[in-house]
Amino acid sequence: MRNLKRAIALATILAAASTGAAHATEGWYGRVDAGYTLDGESDIDESGFGNYTLGHEHDWSQYLGLGYAFPNGFRLEGEIGHRFNQFDVDDFSSIELSGDGDVHAWSAMANLFYDFNRGGAIEPYIGVGAGAARVNTTYGNGFVDGEDTVFAWQGIVGAAIGLSPRWDLDIGYRYFEADGVKPEDFIEQDYNDQSLTVGLRYQFSPPPAPPVVTPPVQPPVQPPVVQQPPACPTSEFVVYFEWDRSNLNQAALETIDAAVNRARQCNVSGTVVVGHTDTSGSTTYNQGLSERRASVVRDALVARGMAAGSITTQARGETDLARQTRDGVREPLNRRTAVTITFR
């Protein structure tokens, strides 16, 4: 096995230099390979001549396989193989024989492989095989000419390079051994062969179709919900004044604050501020006083954040009394400014 490292390195270089396509990952396949002997020999134990080794010359081998690839990375296959090598017994001075010889080895093997990177462009693999070999050995001008069938085993490493979804280029190294061959009754032969193989593998089952990815359905974009202020009924507030005054006392300010807070809770449509007086004083004076009372309330509302454009002021003097009195009467209920707020 002295050329094992050299063979593995060569197979690795060939695989790395190739570009491949992803291929089928499981199912039935067939393959055909041609091999070239890197090293090999037959160790002979011959009664009367002792032990000697016949080195195999470089030559070709052929392989035909049918197998099944399982989803878990393993492959199981049956294989028929043939190896042929020549050797020259004249190189062995201890053998009193002359003339060229050759050895044929037919094999029927069951192989178990494991693929790495299954489904990738390059699939390295390792494998072992066991079966039977029928070895025919001839040398010494017919002195030895016979065949025998014995147990055989092999170890395999390599890489499959995807050429298409079904075709692979297969590059591998094999060590094959068949011991205890008896081509003649007085000879026992241990046969081994080391070969570099190149071949094609065809996957009968098509590769699985890529999964259909359905893009997620995006829900329609809903417009943002604008929180509308609650619908509110019309609200009325009354601000009362001291006699002959238009300034706001504490009670008046609290009433205005309540009106503004109410307005903030709803969607204001409009505000009407109406000033009033009692019947004391002249009609002309009372009209002016009611105007001043309406203005001071309006200004207080604006100062607290209500829009000035939504406020309308009116002045009615003593013409619209809350409590009817005769002329000249100081009535507190009539000294007022009414604030009416309407909403959308």
Sequence and secondary structure as in RCSB ss.txt:
>XXXX:A:sequence
MRNLKRAIALATILAAASTGAAHATEGWYGRVDAGYTLDGESDIDESGFGNYTLGHEHDWSQYLGLGYAFPNGFR
LEGEIGHRFNQFDVDDFSSIELSGDGDVHAWSAMANLFYDFNRGGAIEPYIGVGAGAARVNTTYGNGFVDGEDTV
FAWQGIVGAAIGLSPRWDLDIGYRYFEADGVKPEDFIEQDYNDQSLTVGLRYQFSPPPAPPVVTPPVQPPVQPPV
VQQPPACPTSEFVVYFEWDRSNLNQAALETIDAAVNRARQCNVSGTVVVGHTDTSGSTTYNQGLSERRASVVRDA
LVARGMAAGSITTQARGETDLARQTRDGVREPLNRRTAVTITFR
>XXXX:A:secstr
 TTHHHHHHHHHHHHHT        SEEEEEEEEEEEEEEEEEEEETTTEEEEEE  S EEEEEEEEEE TTSEE
EEEEEEEEEEEEEGGG TTS   SEEEEEEEEEEEEEEEESSTTSSEEEEEEEEEEEEEEEEEETTTTEEEEEEE
EEEEEEEEEEEESSSSEEEEEEEEEEEEEEE SSTTEEEEEEEEEEEEEEEEESS                    
         EEEEEE  TT  S  HHHHHHHHHHHHHHHHS EEEEEEEE   SSS HHHHHHHHHHHHHHHHHH
HHHTT  GGGEEEEE TTSS SS   TT   GGGSEEEEEEEE 
